[in-house]
Amino acid sequence: MSGIALHLMRHGAPARPGLLLGHRDEPALPSETARCVARAEGLTFDRVISSDLSRTHDPAARIAAARGLEHRVDPDWRELDFGDWTGLAAAEVDPAAYARFWQDPDAHAPPGGERWSALRARVERALAGITVPSLVLTHGGAMRAALAVLFHMEQPQVWAFDLPYASLLSLRLWPGEGAQIVGLS
């Protein structure tokens, strides 16, 4: 069996990069949306999925419309909820609290925010719904959570992957059996 192709693409840069956007709905720059659309050219997939936030939804809708494919919106693909830190630059967050969060995001979630394990659970649920070759427009945290789920990685390990804006992570899934990374660009 050849498995199921899954392409995870991070959204393009927002107008105000470098902020902890989390669940805040800030769109990507138009040029960055176009960059995501261009990145999808040459990929093979039968479904387009995105989170419900415009920085992922807008390029996904354009890609799906151009190919005449279904575009499914799934909030499980959202970024981690940064709670009270939403919209702040890292430098605006208490340095000790921010360091504790990165050392153990489950024990030290942002105030009013989401634990790493909750993000993983959402993404694991979303991954279970992948049954056909798919392109998912999502967020850096959700992409890292997918790596953690599929490859049994701990949170610090997934940070070894550089996932800049509009990056593309291509995988092959064998549901119930495993997965393979086939490309990262």
Secondary structure, 3 states (H helix, E strand, C coil): CCCEEEEEEECCCECCCCECCCCCCCCECHHHHHHHHHHHCCCCCCEEEECCCHHHHHHHHHHHHHHCCCEEECHHHCCCCCHHHCCCEHHHCCHHHHHHHHHCCCCCCCCCCCCHHHHHHHHHHHHHCCCCCEEEEECHHHHHHHHHHHHCCCHHHHCCCCCCCCCEEEEEEECCCEEEEEEEC
